[in-house]
Amino acid sequence: MYLFFRIFFKISSKYYFIVTIAFLLFYIIYKNRLKFKKIQLKFPDKKDYIREALYSLLTMIIFTIIIIGLNSKPIVDHTNRYLNIDENGKIYYYLVFIIMFFMHDLYFYILHRIMHHPKIFKIIHLVHHQSTNPSPWAAYAFHPLEAIIEQGIIIVFYFTIPIHISHIIIFFGFSIIYNVYGHLGFELYPKGFNRTIIGKWVNTSVCHNQHHQYFRGNYGLYTLIWDRMFGTIRIDYDNKFEEVKNR
């Protein structure tokens, strides 16, 4: 039980710290000053915040159980986890973050598209899409089955590439930040970013907000590579980005 609470605290404290800071800044302290910049001008109801926070708590519990299971014997002995950074060298250690980034990005896109299949959507993904106007608390507001699917990328990491425990800690710190930004309800990238050489491949808060509002298109996580490659980027995305940034 002690191990569970120790791991749970490490995982949930990062998430709730980042979410709380984002929520305080954009939804409380500077709410009136920035409200005209909100992607969807209306703010969610209090009941939406509560629902998102409770499902996020459940997601953190599930994430904790999976992490404990993966690192327990004898399971961990059959994974590619290693303990000494020097075992595979510093170059490999830093290169793995790039590999993890694109693996997770593709994994999310594929599973996200599958979860939007009509026979699966209502069972698994509808809970997350109850947030048609998401707040930072929606970042990890998942149905338990979706929480398992989302955390499945760690299982993929453990069984496919040599991975150090610090890879998981650092990478998912970044992942939480980007997920909160994606559900923030405000666009932080500058005006015109969406049409730059780099920006047109980067997923933005406007892009993901459209996905929550309309349920179709814009399925990416960190990038728009797969959306553009498979034709699932919304045709009104660029216009919406510009409309928000021109206010």
Secondary structure per residue as TSV (DSSP state, phi and psi in degrees):
chain	resnum	aa	ss	phi	psi
A	1	M	-	360.0	-38.5
A	2	Y	H	-60.7	-42.9
A	3	L	H	-60.8	-42.9
A	4	F	H	-58.0	-50.8
A	5	F	H	-67.2	-32.2
A	6	R	H	-66.4	-46.4
A	7	I	H	-69.6	-41.0
A	8	F	H	-59.1	-42.8
A	9	F	H	-64.4	-41.4
A	10	K	H	-62.9	-40.5
A	11	I	H	-75.7	-51.1
A	12	S	H	-72.8	-32.5
A	13	S	H	-62.6	-38.9
A	14	K	H	-65.3	-46.3
A	15	Y	H	-62.3	-51.8
A	16	Y	H	-69.1	-30.0
A	17	F	H	-64.9	-48.9
A	18	I	H	-65.9	-45.1
A	19	V	H	-62.6	-44.4
A	20	T	H	-63.4	-43.2
A	21	I	H	-61.0	-47.2
A	22	A	H	-62.0	-43.0
A	23	F	H	-67.0	-43.1
A	24	L	I	-62.0	-43.5
A	25	L	I	-68.7	-48.9
A	26	F	I	-93.1	-23.5
A	27	Y	I	-112.1	-7.1
A	28	I	I	-129.9	-66.9
A	29	I	I	-63.7	-50.3
A	30	Y	T	-108.2	20.9
A	31	K	H	-56.2	-51.5
A	32	N	H	-69.6	-35.3
A	33	R	H	-71.2	-31.1
A	34	L	H	-108.1	-0.2
A	35	K	G	-58.9	-29.4
A	36	F	G	-73.1	-13.0
A	37	K	G	-93.7	-6.1
A	38	K	B	-65.0	137.9
A	39	I	S	-57.8	-52.7
A	40	Q	S	-103.0	117.9
A	41	L	S	-59.2	-30.8
A	42	K	S	-75.7	143.8
A	43	F	-	-93.4	148.6
A	44	P	-	-63.3	164.4
A	45	D	-	-81.2	162.0
A	46	K	H	-59.5	-35.3
A	47	K	H	-63.6	-29.3
A	48	D	H	-68.9	-42.8
A	49	Y	H	-60.8	-42.6
A	50	I	H	-65.2	-45.4
A	51	R	H	-60.1	-46.1
A	52	E	H	-63.3	-41.4
A	53	A	H	-66.0	-39.7
A	54	L	H	-69.4	-42.3
A	55	Y	H	-67.4	-33.5
A	56	S	H	-63.3	-39.8
A	57	L	H	-61.3	-44.1
A	58	L	H	-62.4	-39.7
A	59	T	H	-62.4	-41.8
A	60	M	H	-62.1	-37.4
A	61	I	H	-64.4	-44.6
A	62	I	H	-65.9	-42.9
A	63	F	H	-57.2	-42.1
A	64	T	H	-62.6	-44.8
A	65	I	H	-61.6	-42.3
A	66	I	H	-65.5	-43.3
A	67	I	H	-62.1	-44.5
A	68	I	H	-62.5	-42.7
A	69	G	H	-63.2	-44.2
A	70	L	H	-63.9	-33.1
A	71	N	T	-96.9	9.6
A	72	S	S	-95.5	152.3
A	73	K	T	-80.0	144.8
A	74	P	T	-90.9	4.1
A	75	I	G	-59.1	-47.3
A	76	V	G	-61.1	-27.4
A	77	D	G	-67.8	-17.9
A	78	H	G	-102.4	5.4
A	79	T	S	-98.6	179.6
A	80	N	-	-100.9	19.6
A	81	R	E	-69.6	138.1
A	82	Y	E	-128.7	158.9
A	83	L	S	-104.4	-29.2
A	84	N	-	-103.8	118.2
A	85	I	G	-57.5	-36.6
A	86	D	G	-69.8	-12.6
A	87	E	G	-59.3	-37.8
A	88	N	T	-113.5	3.2
A	89	G	-	87.2	156.0
A	90	K	H	-70.0	-35.7
A	91	I	H	-61.7	-46.8
A	92	Y	H	-62.2	-41.9
A	93	Y	H	-55.7	-45.7
A	94	Y	H	-78.3	-31.7
A	95	L	H	-64.2	-32.8
A	96	V	H	-60.4	-31.3
A	97	F	H	-61.0	-38.4
A	98	I	H	-67.3	-42.9
A	99	I	H	-62.0	-44.6
A	100	M	H	-61.6	-39.9
A	101	F	H	-57.6	-50.4
A	102	F	H	-76.7	-31.7
A	103	M	H	-62.8	-46.1
A	104	H	H	-67.0	-39.8
A	105	D	H	-60.9	-45.1
A	106	L	H	-71.4	-42.7
A	107	Y	H	-56.0	-47.9
A	108	F	H	-63.1	-44.9
A	109	Y	H	-60.0	-46.8
A	110	I	H	-63.4	-50.2
A	111	L	H	-68.2	-33.2
A	112	H	H	-64.8	-43.7
A	113	R	H	-61.3	-42.1
A	114	I	H	-63.6	-41.2
A	115	M	H	-67.6	-14.7
A	116	H	T	-90.3	2.0
A	117	H	S	-64.1	134.0
A	118	P	H	-50.7	-35.2
A	119	K	H	-77.3	-16.9
A	120	I	H	-105.1	-33.4
A	121	F	I	-52.8	-51.9
A	122	K	I	-66.9	-27.8
A	123	I	I	-79.2	-42.2
A	124	I	I	-111.6	-48.2
A	125	H	I	-96.5	-12.2
A	126	L	H	-62.5	-34.3
A	127	V	H	-56.3	-46.2
A	128	H	H	-66.5	-35.5
A	129	H	H	-83.8	1.0
A	130	Q	T	-63.4	-22.9
A	131	S	-	-86.5	77.2
A	132	T	S	-73.3	-17.8
A	133	N	S	-130.0	76.6
A	134	P	-	-66.6	151.9
A	135	S	-	-116.1	173.8
A	136	P	G	-54.7	-28.7
A	137	W	G	-68.2	-14.1
A	138	A	G	-80.5	-10.3
A	139	A	T	-51.6	-45.0
A	140	Y	T	-120.4	29.4
A	141	A	-	-83.1	84.3
A	142	F	-	-117.0	151.2
A	143	H	-	-62.4	147.2
A	144	P	H	-51.4	-39.7
A	145	L	H	-66.9	-37.2
A	146	E	H	-69.8	-35.0
A	147	A	H	-59.5	-40.4
A	148	I	H	-65.2	-43.0
A	149	I	H	-62.8	-45.2
A	150	E	H	-61.7	-42.5
A	151	Q	H	-76.5	-10.2
A	152	G	H	-59.3	-22.7
A	153	I	H	-63.2	-30.7
A	154	I	H	-67.1	-38.4
A	155	I	H	-62.6	-41.6
A	156	V	H	-60.7	-46.5
A	157	F	H	-57.2	-48.8
A	158	Y	H	-62.9	-30.7
A	159	F	H	-104.7	3.5
A	160	T	H	-120.1	-37.5
A	161	I	S	-128.4	145.6
A	162	P	-	-58.9	125.1
A	163	I	E	-139.2	135.2
A	164	H	E	-93.9	150.0
A	165	I	H	-59.4	-31.1
A	166	S	H	-68.7	-24.6
A	167	H	H	-59.2	-44.4
A	168	I	H	-65.4	-45.2
A	169	I	H	-62.3	-48.7
A	170	I	H	-71.5	-46.4
A	171	F	H	-63.3	-42.1
A	172	F	H	-79.6	-15.1
A	173	G	H	-66.0	-45.4
A	174	F	H	-63.0	-41.8
A	175	S	H	-62.1	-40.8
A	176	I	H	-62.8	-45.7
A	177	I	H	-59.0	-45.1
A	178	Y	H	-72.2	-32.8
A	179	N	H	-66.9	-41.2
A	180	V	H	-65.0	-42.7
A	181	Y	H	-59.7	-42.3
A	182	G	H	-62.0	-28.7
A	183	H	T	-105.8	10.1
A	184	L	S	-62.9	-35.7
A	185	G	S	88.9	-0.9
A	186	F	B	-132.4	145.9
A	187	E	-	-96.1	123.8
A	188	L	-	-97.8	-21.5
A	189	Y	S	-70.7	150.9
A	190	P	-	-73.1	164.0
A	191	K	T	-55.7	133.7
A	192	G	T	84.6	-5.0
A	193	F	G	-59.3	-37.3
A	194	N	G	-64.4	-18.0
A	195	R	G	-108.1	5.8
A	196	T	S	-78.6	166.5
A	197	I	T	-57.2	-41.5
A	198	I	T	-85.4	-43.9
A	199	G	G	-60.2	-30.0
A	200	K	G	-70.6	-12.0
A	201	W	G	-104.1	-0.5
A	202	V	B	-102.2	131.8
A	203	N	-	-72.1	140.4
A	204	T	-	-123.3	168.8
A	205	S	H	-64.7	-37.4
A	206	V	H	-60.7	-44.4
A	207	C	H	-61.0	-48.7
A	208	H	H	-73.5	-30.8
A	209	N	H	-62.6	-38.7
A	210	Q	H	-61.0	-38.7
A	211	H	H	-61.5	-41.6
A	212	H	H	-69.5	-34.9
A	213	Q	H	-74.5	-40.0
A	214	Y	H	-110.5	-11.4
A	215	F	S	75.6	-12.7
A	216	R	S	-126.8	143.3
A	217	G	S	81.2	166.0
A	218	N	-	57.7	61.1
A	219	Y	-	-91.7	-3.7
A	220	G	-	-70.5	168.6
A	221	L	S	-108.3	-72.4
A	222	Y	S	-97.2	-33.6
A	223	T	B	-123.7	170.9
A	224	L	S	-109.3	14.9
A	225	I	H	-54.6	-52.0
A	226	W	H	-74.1	-36.1
A	227	D	H	-60.8	-42.5
A	228	R	H	-74.1	-36.7
A	229	M	H	-66.3	-39.4
A	230	F	T	-103.6	9.7
A	231	G	T	70.2	31.9
A	232	T	-	-108.0	7.8
A	233	I	S	-75.5	136.6
A	234	R	-	-68.6	137.8
A	235	I	T	-70.0	-18.9
A	236	D	T	-96.3	7.8
A	237	Y	H	-61.2	-52.9
A	238	D	H	-60.5	-41.0
A	239	N	H	-64.5	-39.1
A	240	K	H	-67.0	-42.5
A	241	F	H	-58.4	-46.3
A	242	E	H	-68.1	-36.1
A	243	E	H	-63.6	-43.2
A	244	V	H	-64.6	-45.8
A	245	K	H	-75.2	-15.9
A	246	N	T	-91.3	-3.8
A	247	R	-	-65.1	360.0
